[in-house]
Amino acid sequence: MPTHSPAGAPFESQVREVISRVAGDLSMLIDHQVKIHSTGAQRWRSKPAGNEQVHIAFKLSFDLRGETGYGALLMPLPEAISMASLLLMVPQDVVRAKRSLTELDRTTKDAMLEIANFVGGAADGALRVRFPKGLSVRSMGCQGLRPQQPPGFPYKTGEELIVGRAMARIGEFPAFEMLLVMPVLSLEAAPAS
């Protein structure tokens, strides 16, 4: 059985709404525009991983009618560093220099945790419109991921996930791919735990 298939219109719409809301909220938070250029979604039967570089996973829990599913928003480390640095009001030239760091100081890590909280709140706000009763999305913090390492959230092998991809850009920095991983959320069925 293939591990990827088209997600279908309702799930593509959920992905687009969550990513757009995250971009809008983060734009306000860091005072730099986070632009989304394109989105898409697929159904996967495995946890995805970032490509050939270190990523940060902003981990999420999705509680729908008492059942909990898990997911994450993944972005390359340089973009997560940029957002954290902009949140801390670091000058643009210093942000550019910090993008190549591989070891993070406590202040940057704390700023990333604050971004994780905003990501959780944005996902919650975007999805509550579709699930006005019974859905809650919360941040579970963030995690550094080696290249090709999937995020560390509870997952049962073969369980179906919705994986959204978006091309994004923070201010004038280079475009990058953002991944959104969510449990299958439908009005008919709660996500499997």
C-alpha positions, -999 to 999 in steps of 0.1 A, spaced: 0 0 0 14 35 -9 23 57 21 11 89 4 -22 98 -13 -41 130 -21 -57 145 11 -89 157 -5 -105 191 -4 -116 193 32 -81 185 45 -63 207 19 -85 235 32 -77 227 68 -39 228 60 -42 261 41 -62 277 69 -38 266 97 -7 276 77 -22 310 68 -32 317 104 2 307 116 19 330 91 -4 359 100 1 355 138 39 351 134 40 381 112 25 402 139 46 386 166 80 391 149 70 424 130 82 409 97 59 395 71 57 357 68 45 351 33 30 318 21 34 312 -16 17 278 -21 2 249 0 -7 213 -6 -17 183 14 -14 146 13 -24 116 35 6 97 48 9 65 68 43 75 83 57 105 101 74 129 76 108 144 82 126 175 70 149 172 41 187 174 42 191 199 70 184 204 107 147 214 114 128 226 144 95 208 151 69 229 169 49 200 183 11 201 187 -16 181 204 -51 180 190 -79 170 214 -112 163 196 -141 150 218 -118 135 243 -95 117 218 -59 130 214 -39 131 182 -5 147 175 13 167 149 39 194 144 49 223 122 84 218 109 108 245 95 145 246 88 167 257 117 179 289 100 142 301 97 134 292 133 165 311 144 154 341 122 120 341 138 134 338 174 159 365 167 133 388 152 111 382 182 140 393 204 143 425 182 178 415 171 191 438 143 187 424 107 224 421 101 229 401 133 199 379 123 216 371 90 248 361 109 229 340 134 211 319 107 242 297 103 244 288 140 241 252 151 243 257 189 216 279 204 218 301 235 192 299 262 176 332 251 171 319 215 157 286 228 132 305 251 121 326 221 115 294 201 93 281 229 73 314 227 69 309 190 57 273 197 30 287 219 19 311 191 19 282 166 -4 262 189 -27 292 194 -28 299 157 -37 263 148 -63 262 175 -79 295 162 -79 283 126 -95 250 134 -120 261 160 -140 277 131 -145 242 116 -149 224 149 -167 249 172 -174 223 198 -148 199 212 -115 207 194 -85 221 212 -50 224 198 -21 231 222 16 235 219 38 207 232 70 227 229 97 224 202 123 198 192 155 200 172 156 174 144 186 160 126 182 157 88 156 131 79 145 127 115 107 127 121 93 147 150 90 129 184 53 128 191 32 97 200 24 78 168 11 43 160 29 28 129 6 29 99 -17 55 114 -29 80 88 -17 116 91 -24 147 70 9 163 58 7 198 44 36 215 26 39 252 21 65 274 5 71 303 28 93 333 32 102 355 62 108 391 51 136 392 26 152 359 37 152 330 12 121 309 6 118 276 25 95 246 28 73 244 59 56 211 68 24 208 88 16 174 102 -19 168 117 -40 139 127 -70 132 104 -97 156 118 -132 151 105 -166 159 120 -176 122 116 -146 107 134 -122 118 161 -85 112 156 -72 79 168 -50 80 199 
